[in-house]
Amino acid sequence: MATDREDSRTLQILEDIRLHAGADVLRSHIQRCSRQKLESWKDGHGLDLLHYAIMENSYVAAGTFFGHGFFKPPHEPSTATWSYVHMAAALGYRSILSLLLQERPYDNRKMVLDWVTFKRIVIPKLNTSKTGPTVLPDTCEERSFPLWPVDVAARFGHLACVKHILDFHMLREPSSSGGTTRRNAAGYLDMACRLDSPFALRLLLTESDSNGNASADVKSALDVALKTAKPECVDALLRHGVDVKSMFGGMNLYHVLFAYSKSFQEGACSPARWRR
């Protein structure tokens, strides 16, 4: 009987999330449910109550959970294939994304994602003209490739989320930013290269076209991509059509990339040397 009561209380909280109930209602129901039961509940796809709060874009529910100490580290979601931050990034919910980065910063990591579950459960929640098979991985190789949250946000065209995640890297993880703290077009392009995110880079470049200093910004990013040996980013930047004749003494930039890549492989070149 006690188990049945716990189950009914958990399902009531799920209903509260779906109905976007207020914080007072959520608090009254959460207080009657044990931590173990609330955090361990999952649906048939392994998604838990915080996943549902994210899918419903319920900042109130997510904030109430965190306010009671639920779903905070070291808690890990019952499904290891969709972190909370990745899901918010895919949906483009910037406010919840910001909350998650604050409460669960270590979710901001590369991981292989379960695209089958995403297509069945999360895609119907998307409200963007870019939703469709073109943004989903097409091959088994693509589906097995680990992605940053910023890659996912960019893949679905959520520019504000891309910038917010890059801000997080620049401000919270300075060791990975190479000293980049410029929250402008050039800083974002540089940071996307340092993270080796051609997805984010391509999206940012579409905005950079309207910037009067676009050419200088792209050259700065290309310099970073070459010196940190990120070939996919180099390719994305060169395809953007920037004039590179004045860079590296007119050398073929793929030769420059090869030289830096070889240096990294031999351990002779550390990214720290190229911090600016």
Accessible surface in RSA format (square Angstrom, percent):
REM  Atomic radii and reference values for relative SASA: ProtOr
REM  Chains: A
REM  Algorithm: Lee & Richards
REM  Probe-radius: 1.40
REM  Slices: 20
REM RES _ NUM      All-atoms   Total-Side   Main-Chain    Non-polar    All polar
REM                ABS   REL    ABS   REL    ABS   REL    ABS   REL    ABS   REL
RES MET A   1   171.84  89.0 136.34  90.2  35.51  84.5 107.77  91.6  64.07  84.9
RES ALA A   2    61.20  56.3  56.01  86.4   5.19  11.8  56.47  79.5   4.72  12.5
RES THR A   3    86.23  61.3  82.62  83.8   3.61   8.6  48.98  65.8  37.25  56.3
RES ASP A   4    89.44  62.6  83.69  83.3   5.74  13.6  25.75  60.6  63.69  63.5
RES ARG A   5   119.74  50.3 118.22  60.3   1.53   3.6  49.50  67.7  70.24  42.6
RES GLU A   6    39.81  22.9  39.81  30.1   0.00   0.0  18.90  36.6  20.91  17.1
RES ASP A   7    51.82  36.3  50.28  50.0   1.54   3.6  21.72  51.1  30.10  30.0
RES SER A   8    63.90  54.0  54.70  73.0   9.20  21.2  44.87  95.5  19.03  26.7
RES ARG A   9    64.24  27.0  61.37  31.3   2.87   6.8  12.81  17.5  51.43  31.2
RES THR A  10     0.10   0.1   0.10   0.1   0.00   0.0   0.10   0.1   0.00   0.0
RES LEU A  11    95.02  52.9  89.88  64.3   5.14  12.9  90.24  63.4   4.78  12.9
RES GLN A  12    73.93  41.3  69.85  51.0   4.08   9.7  18.19  38.7  55.74  42.3
RES ILE A  13     0.00   0.0   0.00   0.0   0.00   0.0   0.00   0.0   0.00   0.0
RES LEU A  14    10.93   6.1  10.93   7.8   0.00   0.0  10.93   7.7   0.00   0.0
RES GLU A  15    73.83  42.4  73.50  55.6   0.33   0.8  25.57  49.5  48.26  39.4
RES ASP A  16     5.28   3.7   5.17   5.1   0.12   0.3   0.04   0.1   5.25   5.2
RES ILE A  17     0.52   0.3   0.00   0.0   0.52   1.3   0.52   0.4   0.00   0.0
RES ARG A  18   112.42  47.2  96.69  49.3  15.72  37.4  26.60  36.4  85.81  52.0
RES LEU A  19   123.08  68.5  98.45  70.4  24.63  61.9 101.81  71.5  21.27  57.2
RES HIS A  20    99.59  54.4  75.93  52.8  23.66  60.5  52.32  53.9  47.27  55.0
RES ALA A  21    21.03  19.3   8.95  13.8  12.08  27.5  18.51  26.1   2.53   6.7
RES GLY A  22    41.37  51.0   0.00   N/A  41.37  51.0  32.91  90.3   8.46  18.9
RES ALA A  23    33.58  30.9  27.75  42.8   5.83  13.3  27.75  39.1   5.83  15.4
RES ASP A  24   103.41  72.4  94.34  93.9   9.08  21.5  36.09  84.9  67.32  67.1
RES VAL A  25    68.72  45.2  65.54  59.3   3.18   7.7  68.69  59.7   0.03   0.1
RES LEU A  26     1.24   0.7   1.24   0.9   0.00   0.0   1.24   0.9   0.00   0.0
RES ARG A  27    93.01  39.0  93.01  47.4   0.00   0.0  25.84  35.3  67.16  40.7
RES SER A  28    52.66  44.5  46.09  61.5   6.57  15.1  42.82  91.2   9.83  13.8
RES HIS A  29    36.52  20.0  35.65  24.8   0.87   2.2  13.89  14.3  22.63  26.3
RES ILE A  30     1.33   0.8   0.57   0.4   0.76   1.8   0.57   0.4   0.76   2.1
RES GLN A  31   125.37  70.1  88.83  64.9  36.54  87.0  32.87  70.0  92.50  70.2
RES ARG A  32   133.41  56.0 120.43  61.4  12.98  30.9  49.66  67.9  83.75  50.8
RES CYS A  33     8.40   6.4   0.00   0.0   8.40  19.8   0.72   1.8   7.68   8.3
RES SER A  34    50.06  42.3  37.07  49.5  13.00  29.9  43.04  91.6   7.02   9.8
RES ARG A  35   116.96  49.1 110.20  56.2   6.76  16.1  50.54  69.1  66.42  40.3
RES GLN A  36   128.65  71.9 119.72  87.5   8.92  21.2  70.14 149.3  58.51  44.4
RES LYS A  37    46.84  22.9  46.84  28.7   0.00   0.0  14.23  12.8  32.61  34.7
RES LEU A  38     0.00   0.0   0.00   0.0   0.00   0.0   0.00   0.0   0.00   0.0
RES GLU A  39    23.86  13.7  21.87  16.5   1.99   4.7   5.01   9.7  18.86  15.4
RES SER A  40    54.19  45.8  36.37  48.5  17.82  41.0  36.20  77.1  18.00  25.2
RES TRP A  41    47.37  19.0  39.74  19.2   7.64  17.9  34.64  18.5  12.74  20.7
RES LYS A  42   111.59  54.4  93.26  57.2  18.33  43.6  46.53  41.9  65.06  69.3
RES ASP A  43    28.41  19.9  15.75  15.7  12.66  29.9  21.94  51.6   6.47   6.5
RES GLY A  44    86.45 106.6   0.00   N/A  86.45 106.6  41.87 114.9  44.58  99.8
RES HIS A  45    67.10  36.7  49.79  34.6  17.31  44.3  29.66  30.6  37.44  43.6
RES GLY A  46    12.51  15.4   0.00   N/A  12.51  15.4  10.50  28.8   2.01   4.5
RES LEU A  47     0.81   0.5   0.81   0.6   0.00   0.0   0.81   0.6   0.00   0.0
RES ASP A  48     0.09   0.1   0.09   0.1   0.00   0.0   0.06   0.1   0.03   0.0
RES LEU A  49     0.00   0.0   0.00   0.0   0.00   0.0   0.00   0.0   0.00   0.0
RES LEU A  50     0.00   0.0   0.00   0.0   0.00   0.0   0.00   0.0   0.00   0.0
RES HIS A  51     0.00   0.0   0.00   0.0   0.00   0.0   0.00   0.0   0.00   0.0
RES TYR A  52    23.14  10.8  23.14  13.2   0.00   0.0   8.97   6.7  14.17  17.5
RES ALA A  53     0.00   0.0   0.00   0.0   0.00   0.0   0.00   0.0   0.00   0.0
RES ILE A  54     0.00   0.0   0.00   0.0   0.00   0.0   0.00   0.0   0.00   0.0
RES MET A  55     2.87   1.5   0.48   0.3   2.39   5.7   0.48   0.4   2.39   3.2
RES GLU A  56    30.50  17.5  23.02  17.4   7.48  17.8   3.17   6.1  27.33  22.3
RES ASN A  57    72.08  49.7  59.27  57.3  12.81  30.8   8.37  20.1  63.71  61.6
RES SER A  58     5.35   4.5   2.49   3.3   2.86   6.6   2.86   6.1   2.49   3.5
RES TYR A  59   108.81  50.8 106.26  60.5   2.55   6.6  70.91  53.3  37.90  46.7
RES VAL A  60    68.32  45.0  62.24  56.3   6.08  14.6  67.33  58.5   0.99   2.7
RES ALA A  61     0.23   0.2   0.09   0.1   0.14   0.3   0.20   0.3   0.03   0.1
RES ALA A  62     0.00   0.0   0.00   0.0   0.00   0.0   0.00   0.0   0.00   0.0
RES GLY A  63    24.74  30.5   0.00   N/A  24.74  30.5  15.96  43.8   8.78  19.7
RES THR A  64    12.32   8.8   3.89   3.9   8.43  20.1   7.82  10.5   4.50   6.8
RES PHE A  65     0.08   0.0   0.08   0.0   0.00   0.0   0.08   0.0   0.00   0.0
RES PHE A  66     6.22   3.1   3.50   2.2   2.72   7.1   3.78   2.3   2.44   7.0
RES GLY A  67    68.77  84.8   0.00   N/A  68.77  84.8  34.30  94.1  34.47  77.2
RES HIS A  68    55.81  30.5  34.94  24.3  20.87  53.4  36.52  37.6  19.29  22.4
RES GLY A  69    25.72  31.7   0.00   N/A  25.72  31.7  18.25  50.1   7.47  16.7
RES PHE A  70    16.25   8.1  16.25  10.1   0.00   0.0  16.25   9.9   0.00   0.0
RES PHE A  71     0.00   0.0   0.00   0.0   0.00   0.0   0.00   0.0   0.00   0.0
RES LYS A  72    75.98  37.1  71.06  43.6   4.92  11.7  27.33  24.6  48.64  51.8
RES PRO A  73    63.68  46.4  43.33  39.5  20.34  73.9  43.78  36.1  19.90 123.7
RES PRO A  74   132.93  96.9 113.21 103.2  19.72  71.7 119.64  98.8  13.29  82.6
RES HIS A  75    33.54  18.3  22.94  15.9  10.59  27.1  22.74  23.4  10.80  12.6
RES GLU A  76    98.48  56.5  84.35  63.8  14.13  33.6  53.76 104.0  44.72  36.5
RES PRO A  77    13.31   9.7   4.53   4.1   8.78  31.9   4.53   3.7   8.78  54.6
RES SER A  78    51.45  43.5  13.63  18.2  37.82  87.1  24.96  53.2  26.48  37.1
RES THR A  79    17.13  12.2  12.10  12.3   5.03  12.0   8.86  11.9   8.28  12.5
RES ALA A  80    83.66  76.9  64.43  99.4  19.23  43.7  70.44  99.2  13.22  35.0
RES THR A  81    50.87  36.2  50.87  51.6   0.00   0.0  48.13  64.6   2.74   4.1
RES TRP A  82     1.39   0.6   1.30   0.6   0.08   0.2   1.39   0.7   0.00   0.0
RES SER A  83     1.15   1.0   0.46   0.6   0.70   1.6   1.06   2.3   0.10   0.1
RES TYR A  84     0.00   0.0   0.00   0.0   0.00   0.0   0.00   0.0   0.00   0.0
RES VAL A  85     0.00   0.0   0.00   0.0   0.00   0.0   0.00   0.0   0.00   0.0
RES HIS A  86     0.00   0.0   0.00   0.0   0.00   0.0   0.00   0.0   0.00   0.0
RES MET A  87     0.20   0.1   0.20   0.1   0.00   0.0   0.20   0.2   0.00   0.0
RES ALA A  88     0.00   0.0   0.00   0.0   0.00   0.0   0.00   0.0   0.00   0.0
RES ALA A  89     0.00   0.0   0.00   0.0   0.00   0.0   0.00   0.0   0.00   0.0
RES ALA A  90     0.00   0.0   0.00   0.0   0.00   0.0   0.00   0.0   0.00   0.0
RES LEU A  91     9.39   5.2   0.12   0.1   9.27  23.3   0.12   0.1   9.27  24.9
RES GLY A  92    23.85  29.4   0.00   N/A  23.85  29.4   0.64   1.8  23.20  52.0
RES TYR A  93    43.73  20.4  39.60  22.5   4.13  10.8  27.96  21.0  15.77  19.4
RES ARG A  94   113.07  47.5 108.79  55.5   4.28  10.2  30.37  41.5  82.70  50.1
RES SER A  95    68.64  58.0  61.27  81.8   7.36  17.0  25.60  54.5  43.03  60.3
RES ILE A  96     0.17   0.1   0.14   0.1   0.03   0.1   0.14   0.1   0.03   0.1
RES LEU A  97     0.00   0.0   0.00   0.0   0.00   0.0   0.00   0.0   0.00   0.0
RES SER A  98    39.18  33.1  36.41  48.6   2.77   6.4   8.33  17.7  30.85  43.2
RES LEU A  99    18.27  10.2  14.87  10.6   3.40   8.5  17.71  12.4   0.56   1.5
RES LEU A 100     0.00   0.0   0.00   0.0   0.00   0.0   0.00   0.0   0.00   0.0
RES LEU A 101     4.25   2.4   4.22   3.0   0.03   0.1   4.25   3.0   0.00   0.0
RES GLN A 102   121.39  67.9 105.32  77.0  16.07  38.3  30.76  65.5  90.63  68.7
RES GLU A 103    36.89  21.2  28.44  21.5   8.44  20.1   2.19   4.2  34.70  28.3
RES ARG A 104     3.18   1.3   2.85   1.5   0.33   0.8   1.09   1.5   2.09   1.3
RES PRO A 105    26.47  19.3  24.11  22.0   2.36   8.6  24.16  19.9   2.31  14.4
RES TYR A 106   179.97  84.0 173.44  98.7   6.52  17.0 128.61  96.6  51.36  63.3
RES ASP A 107     2.44   1.7   2.09   2.1   0.35   0.8   0.00   0.0   2.44   2.4
RES ASN A 108     9.52   6.6   0.16   0.2   9.36  22.5   0.00   0.0   9.52   9.2
RES ARG A 109    87.22  36.6  86.44  44.1   0.77   1.8  48.85  66.8  38.37  23.3
RES LYS A 110    86.61  42.3  66.92  41.1  19.69  46.9  34.53  31.1  52.08  55.5
RES MET A 111    21.08  10.9  15.49  10.2   5.59  13.3  21.08  17.9   0.00   0.0
RES VAL A 112    71.16  46.8  62.78  56.8   8.38  20.2  62.78  54.5   8.38  22.7
RES LEU A 113     7.70   4.3   0.23   0.2   7.47  18.8   0.64   0.4   7.06  19.0
RES ASP A 114    41.96  29.4  35.42  35.3   6.53  15.5  12.40  29.2  29.55  29.5
RES TRP A 115    13.16   5.3   7.97   3.9   5.19  12.2   7.57   4.0   5.59   9.1
RES VAL A 116    84.67  55.7  81.31  73.6   3.36   8.1  84.65  73.6   0.02   0.1
RES THR A 117    10.64   7.6  10.44  10.6   0.20   0.5   2.47   3.3   8.17  12.4
RES PHE A 118     0.00   0.0   0.00   0.0   0.00   0.0   0.00   0.0   0.00   0.0
RES LYS A 119   128.36  62.6 121.42  74.5   6.94  16.5  66.84  60.2  61.52  65.5
RES ARG A 120   157.55  66.2 133.69  68.2  23.86  56.8  42.84  58.6 114.71  69.5
RES ILE A 121    39.30  22.4  33.69  25.1   5.61  13.5  35.56  25.6   3.74  10.2
RES VAL A 122     0.30   0.2   0.30   0.3   0.00   0.0   0.30   0.3   0.00   0.0
RES ILE A 123    31.77  18.1  29.56  22.0   2.22   5.3  29.56  21.3   2.22   6.0
RES PRO A 124    96.44  70.3  58.57  53.4  37.87 137.7  69.77  57.6  26.67 165.8
RES LYS A 125    74.44  36.3  61.31  37.6  13.13  31.3  33.21  29.9  41.24  43.9
RES LEU A 126    19.95  11.1   0.62   0.4  19.33  48.6   1.71   1.2  18.24  49.1
RES ASN A 127   151.97 104.8 120.81 116.7  31.16  75.0  31.49  75.8 120.48 116.5
RES THR A 128    42.16  30.0  19.85  20.1  22.31  53.2  18.58  25.0  23.57  35.6
RES SER A 129   120.37 101.7  73.96  98.7  46.40 106.9  59.30 126.3  61.07  85.6
RES LYS A 130   103.25  50.4  94.29  57.9   8.96  21.3  69.42  62.5  33.83  36.0
RES THR A 131    43.06  30.6  20.93  21.2  22.13  52.7  20.93  28.1  22.13  33.5
RES GLY A 132    17.10  21.1   0.00   N/A  17.10  21.1  17.10  46.9   0.00   0.0
RES PRO A 133   105.42  76.8 101.74  92.7   3.68  13.4 103.05  85.1   2.38  14.8
RES THR A 134   121.56  86.5  92.70  94.0  28.86  68.8  83.01 111.5  38.54  58.3
RES VAL A 135    15.13  10.0  12.85  11.6   2.28   5.5  15.13  13.1   0.00   0.0
RES LEU A 136    18.19  10.1  17.98  12.9   0.21   0.5  17.98  12.6   0.21   0.6
RES PRO A 137     9.51   6.9   0.70   0.6   8.81  32.0   0.70   0.6   8.81  54.7
RES ASP A 138   104.32  73.1  77.56  77.2  26.76  63.3  27.51  64.7  76.81  76.6
RES THR A 139    69.79  49.6  65.58  66.5   4.22  10.1  66.22  88.9   3.58   5.4
RES CYS A 140    96.33  72.9  87.68  97.8   8.65  20.3  36.18  91.7  60.15  64.9
RES GLU A 141   144.55  83.0 135.31 102.4   9.24  22.0  53.43 103.4  91.12  74.4
RES GLU A 142    64.31  36.9  57.93  43.8   6.38  15.2  33.58  65.0  30.73  25.1
RES ARG A 143    87.41  36.7  84.01  42.8   3.41   8.1  25.61  35.0  61.81  37.5
RES SER A 144    68.62  58.0  55.67  74.3  12.95  29.8  40.76  86.8  27.87  39.0
RES PHE A 145   100.39  50.2  97.23  60.2   3.16   8.2  99.15  60.1   1.23   3.5
RES PRO A 146    49.22  35.9  49.18  44.8   0.04   0.1  49.18  40.6   0.04   0.2
RES LEU A 147     3.79   2.1   3.79   2.7   0.00   0.0   3.79   2.7   0.00   0.0
RES TRP A 148    46.63  18.7  46.63  22.6   0.00   0.0  46.06  24.6   0.57   0.9
RES PRO A 149     0.02   0.0   0.02   0.0   0.00   0.0   0.02   0.0   0.00   0.0
RES VAL A 150     0.01   0.0   0.00   0.0   0.01   0.0   0.00   0.0   0.01   0.0
RES ASP A 151     5.16   3.6   4.93   4.9   0.23   0.5   0.30   0.7   4.85   4.8
RES VAL A 152     0.00   0.0   0.00   0.0   0.00   0.0   0.00   0.0   0.00   0.0
RES ALA A 153     0.00   0.0   0.00   0.0   0.00   0.0   0.00   0.0   0.00   0.0
RES ALA A 154     9.92   9.1   0.00   0.0   9.92  22.6   0.03   0.0   9.89  26.2
RES ARG A 155    37.26  15.6  22.70  11.6  14.55  34.7  10.98  15.0  26.28  15.9
RES PHE A 156     1.19   0.6   0.00   0.0   1.19   3.1   0.00   0.0   1.19   3.4
RES GLY A 157    23.57  29.1   0.00   N/A  23.57  29.1   1.06   2.9  22.50  50.4
RES HIS A 158    31.42  17.2  26.18  18.2   5.25  13.4  17.27  17.8  14.15  16.5
RES LEU A 159    48.17  26.8  44.93  32.1   3.24   8.2  44.93  31.6   3.24   8.7
RES ALA A 160    57.18  52.6  46.78  72.2  10.40  23.7  52.25  73.6   4.93  13.1
RES CYS A 161     1.49   1.1   1.44   1.6   0.05   0.1   0.00   0.0   1.49   1.6
RES VAL A 162     0.00   0.0   0.00   0.0   0.00   0.0   0.00   0.0   0.00   0.0
RES LYS A 163    50.67  24.7  50.67  31.1   0.00   0.0  21.25  19.1  29.42  31.3
RES HIS A 164    33.78  18.5  31.81  22.1   1.96   5.0  25.57  26.3   8.21   9.6
RES ILE A 165     0.17   0.1   0.17   0.1   0.00   0.0   0.17   0.1   0.00   0.0
RES LEU A 166     0.00   0.0   0.00   0.0   0.00   0.0   0.00   0.0   0.00   0.0
RES ASP A 167    12.27   8.6  12.27  12.2   0.00   0.0   5.86  13.8   6.41   6.4
RES PHE A 168    16.58   8.3  10.61   6.6   5.97  15.5  16.28   9.9   0.29   0.8
RES HIS A 169     0.48   0.3   0.48   0.3   0.00   0.0   0.38   0.4   0.10   0.1
RES MET A 170     1.80   0.9   0.00   0.0   1.80   4.3   0.00   0.0   1.80   2.4
RES LEU A 171   100.12  55.8  72.70  52.0  27.42  68.9  74.94  52.6  25.18  67.8
RES ARG A 172   130.78  54.9 105.22  53.6  25.57  60.9  40.97  56.0  89.82  54.4
RES GLU A 173    55.53  31.9  51.85  39.2   3.68   8.8  26.97  52.2  28.56  23.3
RES PRO A 174    81.27  59.2  77.86  71.0   3.41  12.4  78.21  64.6   3.07  19.1
RES SER A 175    86.32  72.9  68.36  91.2  17.96  41.4  43.90  93.5  42.42  59.4
RES SER A 176    43.85  37.1  27.58  36.8  16.27  37.5  37.65  80.2   6.20   8.7
RES SER A 177     0.14   0.1   0.14   0.2   0.00   0.0   0.00   0.0   0.14   0.2
RES GLY A 178     4.41   5.4   0.00   N/A   4.41   5.4   3.06   8.4   1.35   3.0
RES GLY A 179    39.89  49.2   0.00   N/A  39.89  49.2  24.70  67.8  15.19  34.0
RES THR A 180     9.23   6.6   4.51   4.6   4.72  11.2   4.72   6.3   4.51   6.8
RES THR A 181    79.86  56.8  66.87  67.8  13.00  31.0  37.30  50.1  42.56  64.3
RES ARG A 182    96.14  40.4  89.33  45.5   6.81  16.2  60.46  82.6  35.68  21.6
RES ARG A 183   143.32  60.2 111.49  56.8  31.84  75.8  32.26  44.1 111.06  67.3
RES ASN A 184    75.47  52.0  68.34  66.0   7.13  17.2  37.09  89.3  38.39  37.1
RES ALA A 185    25.12  23.1  13.14  20.3  11.99  27.3  18.38  25.9   6.75  17.9
RES ALA A 186    11.58  10.6  10.62  16.4   0.96   2.2  10.62  15.0   0.96   2.5
RES GLY A 187     0.00   0.0   0.00   N/A   0.00   0.0   0.00   0.0   0.00   0.0
RES TYR A 188    18.38   8.6  18.38  10.5   0.00   0.0   7.01   5.3  11.37  14.0
RES LEU A 189     1.39   0.8   1.39   1.0   0.00   0.0   1.39   1.0   0.00   0.0
RES ASP A 190     0.37   0.3   0.37   0.4   0.00   0.0   0.00   0.0   0.37   0.4
RES MET A 191     0.00   0.0   0.00   0.0   0.00   0.0   0.00   0.0   0.00   0.0
RES ALA A 192     0.00   0.0   0.00   0.0   0.00   0.0   0.00   0.0   0.00   0.0
RES CYS A 193     0.00   0.0   0.00   0.0   0.00   0.0   0.00   0.0   0.00   0.0
RES ARG A 194    27.43  11.5  11.03   5.6  16.40  39.1   4.91   6.7  22.52  13.6
RES LEU A 195    10.64   5.9   5.23   3.7   5.41  13.6   7.95   5.6   2.69   7.2
RES ASP A 196    50.98  35.7  42.35  42.2   8.63  20.4   6.45  15.2  44.53  44.4
RES SER A 197     0.00   0.0   0.00   0.0   0.00   0.0   0.00   0.0   0.00   0.0
RES PRO A 198     9.97   7.3   9.97   9.1   0.00   0.0   9.97   8.2   0.00   0.0
RES PHE A 199    52.70  26.4  46.55  28.8   6.15  16.0  49.26  29.9   3.44   9.8
RES ALA A 200     0.00   0.0   0.00   0.0   0.00   0.0   0.00   0.0   0.00   0.0
RES LEU A 201     0.00   0.0   0.00   0.0   0.00   0.0   0.00   0.0   0.00   0.0
RES ARG A 202   114.48  48.1 109.42  55.8   5.06  12.0  57.72  78.9  56.76  34.4
RES LEU A 203    25.03  13.9  21.21  15.2   3.82   9.6  24.31  17.1   0.72   1.9
RES LEU A 204     5.84   3.3   4.01   2.9   1.82   4.6   4.01   2.8   1.82   4.9
RES LEU A 205     6.35   3.5   6.35   4.5   0.00   0.0   6.35   4.5   0.00   0.0
RES THR A 206    91.72  65.2  73.89  74.9  17.83  42.5  66.61  89.5  25.12  38.0
RES GLU A 207    64.48  37.0  56.55  42.8   7.93  18.9  33.42  64.6  31.06  25.4
RES SER A 208     2.81   2.4   1.44   1.9   1.37   3.2   2.75   5.9   0.06   0.1
RES ASP A 209    91.69  64.2  62.98  62.7  28.71  67.9  29.61  69.7  62.08  61.9
RES SER A 210   104.43  88.2  62.85  83.9  41.58  95.8  56.95 121.3  47.49  66.5
RES ASN A 211    53.17  36.7  40.78  39.4  12.39  29.8  16.04  38.6  37.13  35.9
RES GLY A 212    84.87 104.7   0.00   N/A  84.87 104.7  43.86 120.4  41.01  91.8
RES ASN A 213   100.45  69.3  96.53  93.3   3.92   9.4  12.24  29.5  88.21  85.3
RES ALA A 214    18.68  17.2  17.93  27.7   0.75   1.7  17.96  25.3   0.72   1.9
RES SER A 215    63.51  53.7  55.37  73.9   8.14  18.8  47.48 101.1  16.03  22.5
RES ALA A 216    62.73  57.7  51.50  79.5  11.23  25.5  55.98  78.8   6.75  17.9
RES ASP A 217    13.10   9.2  12.59  12.5   0.51   1.2   0.51   1.2  12.59  12.6
RES VAL A 218     1.93   1.3   1.93   1.7   0.00   0.0   1.93   1.7   0.00   0.0
RES LYS A 219    59.27  28.9  58.16  35.7   1.11   2.6  25.52  23.0  33.75  35.9
RES SER A 220    21.48  18.2  14.78  19.7   6.70  15.4  20.70  44.1   0.79   1.1
RES ALA A 221     0.00   0.0   0.00   0.0   0.00   0.0   0.00   0.0   0.00   0.0
RES LEU A 222     0.00   0.0   0.00   0.0   0.00   0.0   0.00   0.0   0.00   0.0
RES ASP A 223    20.79  14.6  20.79  20.7   0.00   0.0   8.45  19.9  12.34  12.3
RES VAL A 224     3.28   2.2   0.64   0.6   2.64   6.4   3.28   2.9   0.00   0.0
RES ALA A 225     0.00   0.0   0.00   0.0   0.00   0.0   0.00   0.0   0.00   0.0
RES LEU A 226     0.00   0.0   0.00   0.0   0.00   0.0   0.00   0.0   0.00   0.0
RES LYS A 227    41.50  20.2  41.50  25.5   0.00   0.0   7.20   6.5  34.30  36.5
RES THR A 228    10.04   7.1   5.11   5.2   4.93  11.7   5.11   6.9   4.93   7.4
RES ALA A 229    20.83  19.2   8.12  12.5  12.71  28.9   8.12  11.4  12.71  33.7
RES LYS A 230    37.88  18.5  37.88  23.2   0.00   0.0  19.96  18.0  17.92  19.1
RES PRO A 231    73.06  53.2  70.55  64.3   2.51   9.1  70.88  58.5   2.18  13.5
RES GLU A 232    95.36  54.7  91.05  68.9   4.31  10.3  35.79  69.2  59.57  48.6
RES CYS A 233     0.00   0.0   0.00   0.0   0.00   0.0   0.00   0.0   0.00   0.0
RES VAL A 234     0.00   0.0   0.00   0.0   0.00   0.0   0.00   0.0   0.00   0.0
RES ASP A 235    43.86  30.7  43.86  43.7   0.00   0.0  13.61  32.0  30.25  30.2
RES ALA A 236     7.23   6.6   0.11   0.2   7.12  16.2   3.19   4.5   4.04  10.7
RES LEU A 237     0.00   0.0   0.00   0.0   0.00   0.0   0.00   0.0   0.00   0.0
RES LEU A 238    41.43  23.1  26.76  19.1  14.67  36.9  27.08  19.0  14.35  38.6
RES ARG A 239   191.77  80.5 154.10  78.6  37.67  89.7  60.90  83.2 130.87  79.3
RES HIS A 240    64.66  35.3  36.34  25.3  28.32  72.4  25.43  26.2  39.24  45.7
RES GLY A 241    63.03  77.7   0.00   N/A  63.03  77.7  32.53  89.3  30.50  68.3
RES VAL A 242    21.86  14.4   1.78   1.6  20.08  48.4  10.16   8.8  11.70  31.7
RES ASP A 243    85.40  59.8  74.90  74.6  10.50  24.8  39.01  91.8  46.39  46.3
RES VAL A 244    36.44  24.0  32.57  29.5   3.86   9.3  32.57  28.3   3.86  10.5
RES LYS A 245   172.83  84.3 156.15  95.8  16.68  39.7 104.89  94.4  67.93  72.4
RES SER A 246    91.11  77.0  56.13  74.9  34.98  80.6  55.83 118.9  35.28  49.4
RES MET A 247    22.56  11.7  17.67  11.7   4.89  11.6  22.49  19.1   0.07   0.1
RES PHE A 248    56.41  28.2  30.80  19.1  25.61  66.6  45.56  27.6  10.85  31.1
RES GLY A 249    81.61 100.6   0.00   N/A  81.61 100.6  44.54 122.2  37.08  83.0
RES GLY A 250    51.21  63.1   0.00   N/A  51.21  63.1  19.78  54.3  31.43  70.4
RES MET A 251   110.71  57.3  95.76  63.4  14.95  35.6  72.81  61.9  37.90  50.2
RES ASN A 252    80.76  55.7  63.48  61.3  17.28  41.6  22.27  53.6  58.49  56.5
RES LEU A 253     9.92   5.5   5.40   3.9   4.52  11.4   5.40   3.8   4.52  12.2
RES TYR A 254   105.35  49.2 100.07  56.9   5.28  13.7  88.70  66.7  16.65  20.5
RES HIS A 255   119.21  65.2 115.06  80.0   4.15  10.6  71.05  73.2  48.16  56.0
RES VAL A 256     5.89   3.9   5.08   4.6   0.80   1.9   5.89   5.1   0.00   0.0
RES LEU A 257    13.50   7.5  13.50   9.7   0.00   0.0  13.50   9.5   0.00   0.0
RES PHE A 258   133.28  66.7 129.49  80.2   3.79   9.9 133.11  80.7   0.17   0.5
RES ALA A 259    52.88  48.6  46.27  71.4   6.61  15.0  50.74  71.5   2.14   5.7
RES TYR A 260    36.53  17.1  36.24  20.6   0.28   0.7  20.19  15.2  16.33  20.1
RES SER A 261    25.37  21.4  24.23  32.3   1.14   2.6  17.98  38.3   7.40  10.4
RES LYS A 262    97.64  47.6  96.13  59.0   1.51   3.6  65.26  58.7  32.37  34.5
RES SER A 263    33.61  28.4  32.41  43.3   1.20   2.8   4.28   9.1  29.33  41.1
RES PHE A 264    51.55  25.8  35.75  22.1  15.80  41.1  35.95  21.8  15.59  44.6
RES GLN A 265   151.62  84.8 111.82  81.7  39.80  94.8  46.84  99.7 104.78  79.5
RES GLU A 266   113.83  65.4  76.93  58.2  36.89  87.8  43.77  84.7  70.06  57.2
RES GLY A 267    66.04  81.4   0.00   N/A  66.04  81.4  32.55  89.3  33.50  75.0
RES ALA A 268    67.02  61.6  40.83  63.0  26.19  59.6  51.73  72.9  15.29  40.5
RES CYS A 269     8.05   6.1   3.63   4.0   4.42  10.4   2.47   6.3   5.58   6.0
RES SER A 270    52.60  44.4  48.60  64.9   4.00   9.2  37.41  79.7  15.19  21.3
RES PRO A 271    72.15  52.6  71.47  65.2   0.68   2.5  71.54  59.1   0.62   3.8
RES ALA A 272    53.75  49.4  38.49  59.4  15.26  34.7  38.73  54.5  15.02  39.8
RES ARG A 273   153.81  64.6 120.55  61.5  33.26  79.2  50.01  68.3 103.80  62.9
RES TRP A 274    54.79  22.0  50.43  24.4   4.36  10.2  53.72  28.6   1.07   1.7
RES ARG A 275   122.88  51.6  97.76  49.8  25.11  59.8  28.21  38.6  94.67  57.4
RES ARG A 276   135.68  57.0  79.55  40.5  56.14 133.7  83.61 114.3  52.07  31.6
END  Absolute sums over single chains surface
CHAIN  1 A    12973.2      10250.2       2723.1       7149.3       5824.0
END  Absolute sums over all chains
TOTAL         12973.2      10250.2       2723.1       7149.3       5824.0
